Amino acid sequence: MRVLVTRPPRQAADWVARLRRLGLDAAALPLIGIAEVEDPAPLQAAWATLAARSLVVFVSPNAVEHFFARRAPAQAWPAATLAGSTGPGTSAALRAAGLGEAQLVEPGVDAPSFDSEALWARLAGRDWGGRSVLVVRGEDGREWLSQTLRARGARVDFVAAYRRLPPLLDAAGAALLAAALADPAAHLWLFSSSEALRHLQALAPGAAWGGSRAAASHPRIVQSARELGFGRVDALAPDPEAVAALLRRTPIQSPPQ
């Protein structure tokens, strides 16, 4: 069975490499494009505010990468400012950027899902009255965590670190999509966002997905895949080992040639 990784290009390439090291046939089919923001000035200005922040929340590895890309050479992360992560990929990006464990707040390894709610479970016991929080994200995103923090008295600001774009499939990507449509039983789609599913629907309007199989990293994404019509959708932790374990429980078909 061929595993199709639909994450943005850089994360998809990393996942494909990790899946292949586990002996799986994997290919990148990014369904979300990532681009720099047109005006970097707000990002650069945000760095100057970090010492006054109690918490900076990063919603994705892309948020980390693009935020730290705008750090001036002399700027350092303030020791007293916490960095919040919503999942393992974001946490890994923050560690790679140089943050220490004492500065990182992240969901527990046993969290039922990796999202804003799981991060809040680690933040809820703190006093947020009058505290300043910055959320680093794309040009839009969920408001749940910011609303929750504001209800507890925090002042919350946002900064857009990147733009999300519809995918532009090259010849290899178009061939992967065509193969998956022609032989759905030989493919497993991995989804990490509902937006990727919407883009897939736009790329293949009218496609019948009843014979296709998917796995997703969050209940909301599982539901989106089922609503699109996928015949089987499994909920998995966002980890290549979980994908390998799923396929060990499933008869493996030969990938298309």
BAVEX-320662 format. One line per 4 residues: number of its first residue (from 0); for each residue x, y negated, z negated of N, C-alpha, C. Coordinates in nm, 2 decimals. Each point is the difference from the previous one (the first is absolute). Layout:
! residues N
NUM> X/Y/Z/X/Y/Z/X/Y/Z  ...
! end
This chain:
! residues 257
0> 0.08/0.12/0.00/-0.08/-0.12/0.00/0.09/-0.12/0.00  -0.03/-0.10/0.09/0.07/-0.12/0.00/-0.06/-0.11/-0.09  0.08/-0.06/-0.08/-0.05/-0.10/-0.10/0.03/-0.14/0.07  -0.11/-0.08/0.01/0.01/-0.13/0.06/-0.01/-0.10/-0.12
4> 0.11/-0.08/-0.01/0.01/-0.10/-0.11/-0.04/-0.14/0.06  -0.10/-0.05/-0.06/-0.06/-0.13/0.06/0.04/-0.12/-0.08  0.09/0.00/-0.09/0.05/-0.11/-0.07/0.07/-0.10/0.09  0.02/-0.13/-0.05/0.08/-0.09/0.08/0.13/0.05/0.04
8> 0.06/-0.05/0.11/0.12/0.07/0.06/0.11/0.04/-0.09  0.05/-0.10/-0.08/0.11/0.04/-0.09/-0.03/0.11/-0.10  -0.12/-0.01/-0.06/-0.04/0.10/-0.10/-0.03/0.13/0.07  -0.06/0.00/0.12/-0.02/0.12/0.08/0.13/0.07/0.03
12> 0.10/-0.07/0.05/0.13/0.06/0.03/0.06/0.07/-0.12  -0.01/-0.06/-0.12/0.05/0.06/-0.12/-0.08/0.13/-0.04  -0.13/-0.01/0.01/-0.08/0.12/-0.03/0.03/0.11/0.10  0.01/-0.03/0.13/0.03/0.10/0.10/0.13/0.07/-0.04
16> 0.10/-0.07/-0.03/0.13/0.06/-0.04/-0.01/0.09/-0.12  -0.08/-0.05/-0.10/-0.02/0.08/-0.12/-0.08/0.13/0.02  -0.10/-0.01/0.08/-0.08/0.11/0.04/0.08/0.11/0.08  0.08/-0.05/0.09/0.09/0.09/0.08/0.10/0.07/-0.09
20> 0.05/-0.07/-0.10/0.09/0.07/-0.09/-0.07/0.11/-0.08  -0.13/-0.01/-0.01/-0.07/0.11/-0.07/-0.04/0.11/0.10  0.04/-0.01/0.13/-0.03/0.10/0.10/-0.12/-0.02/0.07  -0.07/-0.12/-0.01/-0.12/-0.02/0.07/0.02/-0.07/0.14
24> -0.08/0.03/0.09/0.00/-0.07/0.13/-0.08/-0.13/-0.02  0.07/-0.11/0.00/-0.07/-0.13/-0.03/0.04/-0.10/0.11  -0.09/-0.10/0.02/0.02/-0.10/0.10/-0.06/-0.13/-0.05  0.06/-0.11/0.04/-0.05/-0.13/-0.04/-0.10/-0.05/0.10
28> -0.12/-0.04/-0.04/-0.10/-0.07/0.08/-0.06/-0.11/-0.08  0.08/-0.11/-0.01/-0.04/-0.11/-0.08/-0.13/-0.07/0.05  -0.09/-0.01/-0.09/-0.13/-0.06/0.03/-0.02/-0.14/-0.06  0.11/-0.06/-0.05/0.00/-0.13/-0.05/0.13/-0.06/0.03
32> 0.00/-0.12/0.07/0.12/-0.07/0.03/0.03/-0.10/-0.11  0.13/-0.03/-0.03/0.04/-0.09/-0.10/0.08/-0.11/0.06  -0.03/-0.13/-0.03/0.08/-0.11/0.06/0.03/-0.10/-0.11  0.10/-0.08/0.02/0.03/-0.11/-0.09/-0.11/-0.10/0.00
36> -0.02/-0.07/-0.11/-0.09/-0.12/0.00/0.06/-0.11/0.09  -0.09/-0.08/0.06/0.04/-0.10/0.09/0.08/-0.11/-0.08  -0.04/-0.03/-0.12/0.06/-0.11/-0.08/0.06/0.06/-0.12  0.14/0.01/-0.01/0.06/0.06/-0.12/0.01/-0.09/-0.12
40> -0.04/-0.13/0.01/0.02/-0.09/-0.10/-0.07/0.04/-0.13  -0.13/0.04/0.00/-0.06/0.04/-0.13/0.07/0.12/-0.07  0.06/0.09/0.08/0.08/0.11/-0.06/0.12/-0.06/-0.07  0.07/-0.09/0.06/0.12/-0.06/-0.05/-0.03/-0.08/-0.13
44> -0.12/-0.07/0.01/-0.04/-0.08/-0.12/-0.04/0.09/-0.11  -0.06/0.12/0.03/-0.04/0.09/-0.11/0.12/0.05/-0.08  0.11/0.02/0.06/0.12/0.04/-0.07/0.04/-0.10/-0.11  -0.02/-0.13/0.03/0.03/-0.10/-0.10/-0.09/0.00/-0.12
48> -0.11/0.07/0.01/-0.10/0.00/-0.11/0.02/0.13/-0.09  0.08/0.09/0.03/0.00/0.13/-0.06/0.03/-0.01/-0.15  0.09/-0.09/-0.04/0.04/-0.01/-0.14/-0.12/-0.04/-0.09  -0.10/-0.07/0.06/-0.12/-0.04/-0.07/-0.11/0.11/0.00
52> 0.02/0.11/0.07/-0.10/0.10/0.02/0.02/0.11/-0.11  -0.11/0.05/-0.05/0.01/0.12/-0.09/0.00/0.13/0.08  -0.06/-0.01/0.12/-0.01/0.13/0.08/-0.01/-0.04/0.15  0.07/0.08/0.08/-0.02/-0.01/0.15/-0.04/0.14/0.04
56> -0.12/0.00/0.07/-0.05/0.13/0.04/0.03/0.02/0.15  0.06/0.11/0.04/0.02/0.04/0.14/-0.09/0.11/0.04  -0.07/-0.02/0.11/-0.11/0.09/0.04/0.05/0.11/0.09  0.12/-0.01/0.05/0.05/0.10/0.09/0.15/-0.01/0.02
60> 0.07/0.10/0.06/0.14/-0.01/0.03/0.03/-0.12/0.09  -0.09/-0.02/0.10/0.01/-0.12/0.09/0.01/-0.13/-0.08  -0.09/-0.01/-0.10/0.00/-0.12/-0.08/0.14/-0.02/-0.06  0.06/0.10/-0.06/0.13/-0.01/-0.06/0.10/-0.04/0.10
64> 0.01/0.07/0.11/0.10/-0.02/0.11/-0.01/-0.14/0.05  -0.11/-0.05/0.03/-0.01/-0.14/0.06/0.01/-0.11/-0.10  -0.04/0.03/-0.13/0.03/-0.10/-0.10/0.14/-0.02/-0.03  0.07/0.12/-0.02/0.15/-0.01/-0.03/0.08/-0.05/0.12
68> -0.05/0.02/0.12/0.07/-0.05/0.11/0.01/-0.16/0.00  -0.09/-0.06/-0.07/0.00/-0.15/-0.01/0.07/-0.05/-0.12  0.07/0.08/-0.07/0.08/-0.04/-0.12/0.12/-0.07/0.04  0.03/-0.12/-0.05/0.12/-0.07/0.03/0.12/0.07/-0.07
72> 0.12/-0.01/0.05/0.11/0.07/-0.05/0.02/-0.02/-0.15  -0.03/-0.12/-0.05/0.03/-0.03/-0.14/-0.11/0.03/-0.09  -0.12/0.05/0.05/-0.11/0.03/-0.08/0.00/0.14/-0.06  -0.03/0.01/-0.13/0.00/0.13/-0.06/-0.14/0.02/-0.06
76> -0.04/0.12/-0.02/-0.13/0.03/-0.06/0.01/-0.03/-0.15  -0.09/-0.08/-0.06/0.01/-0.04/-0.14/-0.01/0.13/-0.09  0.08/0.01/-0.10/0.00/0.11/-0.09/-0.14/0.02/-0.07  -0.07/-0.11/-0.03/-0.12/0.01/-0.08/-0.13/0.02/0.09
80> 0.02/0.00/0.13/-0.12/0.01/0.09/-0.02/0.15/0.04  -0.12/0.05/-0.02/-0.03/0.14/0.03/-0.03/0.01/0.15  0.02/0.11/0.06/-0.04/0.03/0.13/-0.10/0.12/0.00  -0.12/-0.02/0.05/-0.10/0.10/0.00/-0.01/0.07/0.13
84> -0.01/0.13/0.00/-0.01/0.09/0.11/-0.12/0.08/0.00  -0.06/0.02/0.12/-0.13/0.08/0.00/0.03/0.15/0.04  0.12/0.04/0.02/0.03/0.14/0.04/0.14/0.03/0.02  0.04/0.13/0.02/0.14/0.04/0.00/0.08/-0.06/0.11
88> -0.06/-0.02/0.12/0.08/-0.06/0.11/0.04/-0.15/-0.03  -0.09/-0.07/-0.06/0.03/-0.14/-0.04/0.10/0.00/-0.11  -0.02/0.09/-0.10/0.10/0.01/-0.11/0.14/0.03/0.06  0.01/0.09/0.09/0.13/0.03/0.06/0.06/-0.12/0.07
92> -0.08/-0.08/0.07/0.05/-0.12/0.07/0.05/-0.10/-0.10  -0.07/-0.01/-0.12/0.04/-0.10/-0.10/0.13/0.04/-0.06  0.02/0.13/-0.03/0.13/0.05/-0.05/0.11/-0.02/0.10  -0.03/0.03/0.13/0.10/-0.03/0.10/0.04/-0.14/0.01
96> -0.09/-0.09/-0.03/0.02/-0.15/0.00/0.08/-0.04/-0.12  0.02/0.09/-0.10/0.09/-0.04/-0.11/-0.07/-0.01/-0.14  -0.13/0.02/0.00/-0.07/-0.02/-0.13/0.03/0.12/-0.09  0.01/-0.03/-0.13/0.02/0.10/-0.10/-0.13/0.06/-0.06
100> 0.01/0.11/-0.06/-0.12/0.07/-0.06/-0.07/-0.09/-0.10  0.07/-0.08/-0.07/-0.06/-0.09/-0.10/-0.09/-0.11/0.06  0.02/-0.03/0.13/-0.07/-0.10/0.06/-0.12/0.05/0.09  0.00/0.13/0.01/-0.10/0.07/0.09/-0.12/0.05/-0.08
104> -0.12/-0.03/0.05/-0.12/0.05/-0.06/-0.07/0.08/0.12  -0.03/0.13/-0.02/-0.05/0.08/0.11/-0.10/0.10/-0.06  -0.09/0.06/0.08/-0.09/0.10/-0.05/0.08/0.12/-0.04  -0.05/0.07/-0.10/0.06/0.13/-0.05/0.01/0.10/0.11
108> 0.09/0.10/-0.01/0.01/0.10/0.10/-0.12/0.09/0.00  -0.08/0.00/-0.11/-0.12/0.08/-0.01/-0.13/-0.08/0.03  0.02/-0.12/0.06/-0.12/-0.08/0.03/-0.09/0.07/0.10  -0.13/-0.01/-0.01/-0.09/0.07/0.09/0.01/-0.06/0.14
112> 0.04/-0.13/0.02/0.02/-0.06/0.13/0.11/-0.11/-0.02  0.05/-0.04/0.11/0.10/-0.11/-0.01/-0.06/-0.12/0.07  -0.04/-0.10/-0.08/-0.07/-0.11/0.05/0.00/-0.11/-0.11  -0.08/-0.11/0.02/0.00/-0.11/-0.10/-0.06/0.05/-0.13
116> -0.10/0.09/0.00/-0.06/0.05/-0.12/0.11/0.07/-0.08  0.08/0.08/0.06/0.10/0.08/-0.07/0.11/-0.10/-0.06  0.03/-0.10/0.08/0.10/-0.10/-0.06/-0.06/-0.07/-0.12  -0.13/-0.04/0.01/-0.07/-0.07/-0.11/0.00/0.09/-0.13
120> -0.01/0.13/0.02/0.01/0.08/-0.12/0.13/-0.02/-0.08  0.10/-0.04/0.07/0.13/-0.03/-0.07/0.01/-0.14/-0.05  -0.08/-0.09/0.06/0.00/-0.14/-0.04/-0.10/-0.04/-0.10  -0.11/0.08/-0.01/-0.12/-0.04/-0.08/0.03/-0.03/-0.15
124> 0.10/0.06/-0.05/0.03/-0.02/-0.14/0.08/-0.12/-0.04  0.04/-0.08/0.10/0.07/-0.12/-0.02/-0.09/-0.13/-0.01  0.05/-0.10/-0.06/-0.08/-0.13/-0.01/0.03/-0.08/0.13  -0.11/-0.03/0.07/0.02/-0.07/0.13/-0.05/-0.14/-0.01
128> -0.05/-0.04/-0.12/-0.05/-0.14/-0.01/0.11/-0.10/0.03  -0.03/-0.09/0.10/0.10/-0.10/0.04/0.12/0.04/0.07  0.01/0.13/0.03/0.12/0.05/0.08/-0.02/-0.03/0.14  0.12/-0.01/0.07/0.00/-0.03/0.14/0.04/0.13/0.08
132> -0.08/0.03/0.10/0.02/0.12/0.08/0.00/-0.03/0.15  0.09/0.06/0.07/0.01/-0.02/0.14/-0.03/0.14/0.07  -0.08/0.00/0.10/-0.03/0.13/0.08/0.06/-0.02/0.13  0.09/0.09/0.04/0.07/0.00/0.13/-0.07/0.11/0.08
136> -0.05/-0.05/0.12/-0.08/0.10/0.08/0.01/-0.05/0.15  -0.09/0.07/0.08/-0.01/-0.05/0.14/-0.09/-0.12/0.00  -0.05/-0.04/0.11/-0.08/-0.12/0.01/-0.14/0.01/-0.06  -0.04/0.12/-0.04/-0.12/0.02/-0.08/0.02/0.13/-0.08
140> -0.10/0.03/-0.07/0.01/0.12/-0.09/-0.11/0.01/-0.10  0.00/0.10/-0.08/-0.10/0.02/-0.10/0.01/-0.11/-0.11  -0.11/-0.03/-0.06/0.00/-0.11/-0.10/-0.02/0.06/-0.14  -0.01/0.13/-0.01/-0.04/0.06/-0.13/0.09/-0.03/-0.11
144> 0.13/0.02/0.02/0.10/-0.03/-0.11/0.01/-0.14/-0.03  -0.01/-0.09/0.09/0.01/-0.15/-0.03/-0.12/-0.04/-0.08  -0.12/0.05/0.04/-0.12/-0.03/-0.07/0.01/0.05/-0.15  0.05/0.12/-0.01/0.01/0.06/-0.14/0.10/-0.08/-0.08
148> 0.11/-0.04/0.05/0.10/-0.08/-0.07/-0.06/-0.14/-0.04  -0.07/-0.06/0.10/-0.06/-0.13/-0.03/-0.11/0.01/-0.11  -0.07/0.11/0.00/-0.10/0.02/-0.11/0.07/0.01/-0.14  0.13/0.04/0.00/0.07/0.01/-0.12/0.08/-0.13/-0.03
152> -0.02/-0.10/0.08/0.06/-0.13/-0.03/0.13/-0.03/0.08  0.04/0.08/0.09/0.12/-0.03/0.08/-0.03/-0.10/0.11  0.11/-0.06/0.04/-0.01/-0.09/0.12/0.07/0.08/0.11  -0.08/0.02/0.11/0.05/0.09/0.11/0.02/-0.07/0.13
156> 0.11/0.01/0.06/0.03/-0.06/0.13/0.03/0.11/0.10  -0.01/-0.03/0.13/0.03/0.10/0.10/0.11/-0.06/0.09  0.08/0.09/0.06/0.08/-0.04/0.11/0.00/0.11/0.11  -0.01/-0.04/0.12/0.00/0.10/0.11/0.15/0.02/0.04
160> 0.04/0.13/0.00/0.14/0.03/0.03/0.01/0.06/0.14  -0.11/0.04/0.06/0.01/0.06/0.13/-0.14/0.00/0.06  -0.01/0.03/0.13/-0.13/0.01/0.07/-0.02/0.14/0.05  -0.12/0.05/-0.01/-0.04/0.13/0.05/-0.06/-0.02/0.14
164> 0.04/0.09/0.09/-0.05/-0.01/0.14/-0.05/0.13/0.05  -0.09/0.00/0.10/-0.04/0.12/0.06/0.13/0.07/0.07  0.00/0.13/0.01/0.11/0.06/0.06/0.01/-0.02/0.15  0.12/0.00/0.06/0.02/0.00/0.14/0.08/0.13/0.03
168> -0.08/0.10/0.05/0.06/0.13/0.03/0.09/0.00/0.12  0.12/0.05/-0.02/0.09/0.02/0.11/-0.03/0.13/0.07  0.07/0.05/0.10/-0.03/0.12/0.08/0.00/0.12/-0.10  0.10/0.00/-0.09/0.00/0.12/-0.09/-0.12/0.00/-0.09
172> -0.04/-0.12/-0.05/-0.11/0.00/-0.09/-0.13/0.04/0.07  -0.02/-0.05/0.12/-0.11/0.03/0.08/-0.01/0.15/0.03  0.12/0.06/0.02/0.00/0.15/0.03/-0.04/0.07/-0.13  0.05/-0.04/-0.12/-0.04/0.06/-0.12/-0.15/0.00/-0.03
176> -0.06/-0.12/0.03/-0.14/-0.02/-0.02/-0.07/0.09/0.10  0.04/0.01/0.12/-0.07/0.09/0.10/0.01/0.14/-0.04  0.12/0.05/-0.05/0.01/0.13/-0.04/-0.09/0.04/-0.12  -0.01/-0.10/-0.10/-0.08/0.03/-0.11/-0.15/0.00/0.03
180> -0.04/-0.08/0.10/-0.14/0.01/0.05/-0.03/0.13/0.08  0.10/0.05/0.07/-0.02/0.12/0.08/0.01/0.12/-0.08  0.07/0.01/-0.11/0.02/0.12/-0.08/-0.01/-0.04/-0.15  -0.12/-0.04/-0.05/-0.01/-0.06/-0.14/0.04/0.10/-0.10
184> -0.02/0.13/0.02/0.03/0.10/-0.10/0.15/0.02/-0.03  0.08/-0.05/0.09/0.15/0.01/-0.01/0.06/-0.12/-0.06  -0.08/-0.09/-0.06/0.05/-0.13/-0.05/-0.06/-0.03/-0.14  0.08/-0.06/-0.08/-0.04/-0.05/-0.13/0.03/-0.15/0.00
188> -0.11/-0.08/-0.01/0.02/-0.15/-0.01/0.03/-0.04/-0.15  0.10/-0.08/-0.02/0.02/-0.06/-0.14/-0.03/-0.14/0.00  -0.10/-0.04/-0.08/-0.04/-0.14/-0.01/0.03/-0.06/-0.14  0.05/-0.12/0.00/0.03/-0.07/-0.12/-0.08/-0.13/-0.01
192> -0.09/-0.03/0.10/-0.09/-0.12/-0.01/-0.12/0.02/0.08  -0.11/-0.06/-0.04/-0.12/0.01/0.08/0.02/-0.09/0.13  0.08/-0.10/0.00/0.03/-0.08/0.11/0.05/0.08/0.12  0.09/0.10/-0.03/0.05/0.09/0.10/-0.11/0.08/0.07
196> -0.09/0.04/-0.08/-0.12/0.07/0.06/-0.08/-0.09/0.09  -0.02/-0.12/-0.04/-0.07/-0.09/0.09/0.08/-0.03/0.13  0.13/-0.01/-0.01/0.08/-0.01/0.13/-0.01/0.12/0.08  0.00/0.12/-0.06/-0.01/0.12/0.07/-0.13/0.01/0.08
200> -0.11/-0.04/-0.06/-0.13/0.00/0.06/0.00/-0.09/0.12  0.07/-0.12/-0.01/0.01/-0.09/0.11/0.09/0.06/0.12  0.10/0.07/-0.04/0.09/0.06/0.10/-0.07/0.12/0.08  -0.09/0.06/-0.07/-0.07/0.12/0.06/-0.15/-0.01/-0.02
204> -0.06/-0.10/0.06/-0.14/-0.03/-0.02/-0.08/0.12/0.06  -0.10/0.05/-0.08/-0.08/0.11/0.05/0.06/0.13/-0.03  0.12/0.01/-0.05/0.06/0.13/-0.03/-0.08/0.08/-0.10  -0.01/0.13/0.01/-0.06/0.09/-0.09/0.10/0.05/-0.10
208> -0.01/-0.02/-0.12/0.10/0.04/-0.10/-0.04/0.12/-0.08  -0.11/0.06/0.03/-0.05/0.11/-0.08/0.10/0.12/-0.01  0.08/0.02/0.10/0.10/0.11/-0.01/0.14/-0.04/-0.05  0.01/-0.13/-0.04/0.13/-0.05/-0.05/0.01/0.00/-0.15
212> 0.12/0.01/-0.05/0.03/0.01/-0.14/0.08/-0.12/-0.04  -0.02/-0.05/-0.12/0.08/-0.11/-0.06/0.03/0.02/-0.14  0.09/-0.07/-0.05/0.03/-0.01/-0.14/0.03/-0.15/-0.03  -0.05/-0.04/-0.12/0.01/-0.14/-0.04/0.04/-0.02/-0.14
216> 0.06/-0.11/-0.03/0.06/-0.03/-0.13/-0.09/-0.07/-0.10  -0.13/-0.02/0.03/-0.08/-0.07/-0.09/-0.15/0.04/0.03  -0.09/0.00/-0.10/-0.14/0.04/0.02/-0.07/-0.09/0.10  0.04/-0.13/0.00/-0.07/-0.09/0.10/0.04/0.04/0.14
220> 0.12/0.04/0.02/0.05/0.03/0.14/-0.06/0.14/0.04  -0.01/0.09/-0.10/-0.06/0.13/0.03/-0.14/-0.03/0.05  -0.08/-0.08/-0.07/-0.13/-0.03/0.04/-0.01/-0.07/0.14  0.09/-0.09/0.03/0.01/-0.06/0.13/0.02/0.11/0.11
224> 0.09/0.09/-0.02/0.03/0.11/0.10/-0.13/0.08/0.02  -0.07/0.03/-0.11/-0.12/0.08/0.01/-0.11/-0.08/0.08  0.00/-0.13/-0.03/-0.10/-0.08/0.08/0.03/-0.01/0.14  0.13/0.01/0.04/0.03/0.00/0.14/-0.03/0.13/0.07
228> -0.01/0.11/-0.08/-0.05/0.12/0.05/0.10/0.12/-0.01  0.12/-0.02/-0.07/0.09/0.10/-0.01/-0.06/0.12/-0.07  0.02/0.12/0.06/-0.06/0.12/-0.05/0.05/0.05/-0.13  0.12/-0.02/-0.03/0.06/0.03/-0.13/0.09/-0.11/-0.05
232> -0.02/-0.05/-0.12/0.09/-0.10/-0.05/0.04/0.04/-0.14  0.13/0.01/-0.03/0.06/0.03/-0.13/0.05/-0.12/-0.06  -0.02/-0.01/-0.13/0.06/-0.11/-0.08/0.14/0.05/-0.06  0.10/-0.07/0.03/0.14/0.04/-0.04/0.07/-0.11/-0.07
236> 0.09/0.03/-0.09/0.09/-0.10/-0.05/0.09/-0.05/0.12  0.04/-0.13/-0.01/0.08/-0.06/0.11/0.15/0.05/-0.01  0.02/0.13/0.03/0.13/0.06/-0.01/0.01/0.11/0.10  0.11/0.00/0.08/0.02/0.11/0.10/-0.01/0.14/-0.06
240> 0.04/0.02/-0.13/-0.01/0.13/-0.06/-0.14/0.05/-0.01  -0.09/-0.10/-0.02/-0.14/0.03/-0.01/-0.06/0.05/0.14  0.05/-0.06/0.10/-0.04/0.04/0.14/0.05/0.14/0.03  0.13/0.03/-0.04/0.06/0.13/0.02/-0.08/0.10/-0.08
244> -0.04/-0.03/-0.12/-0.08/0.10/-0.08/-0.13/0.02/0.06  -0.07/-0.10/0.05/-0.13/0.02/0.07/0.02/0.09/0.12  0.10/-0.02/0.08/0.02/0.09/0.12/0.04/0.14/-0.03  0.06/0.02/-0.12/0.03/0.13/-0.04/-0.12/0.08/-0.03
248> -0.11/-0.07/-0.04/-0.12/0.06/-0.03/-0.09/0.02/0.12  0.05/-0.04/0.12/-0.08/-0.01/0.12/0.07/0.08/0.11  -0.07/0.08/0.08/0.06/0.07/0.11/0.06/-0.10/0.09  0.13/0.02/0.03/0.07/-0.09/0.09/-0.01/0.03/0.14
252> -0.04/-0.09/0.09/-0.01/0.02/0.14/0.12/-0.06/0.07  0.03/0.06/0.11/0.12/-0.05/0.08/-0.03/-0.14/0.05  0.10/-0.09/-0.01/-0.03/-0.14/0.05/0.00/0.00/0.15  -0.07/-0.10/0.06/-0.01/0.00/0.14/0.14/-0.03/0.07
256> 0.02/0.06/0.11/0.12/-0.02/0.07/0.00/-0.12/0.10
! end
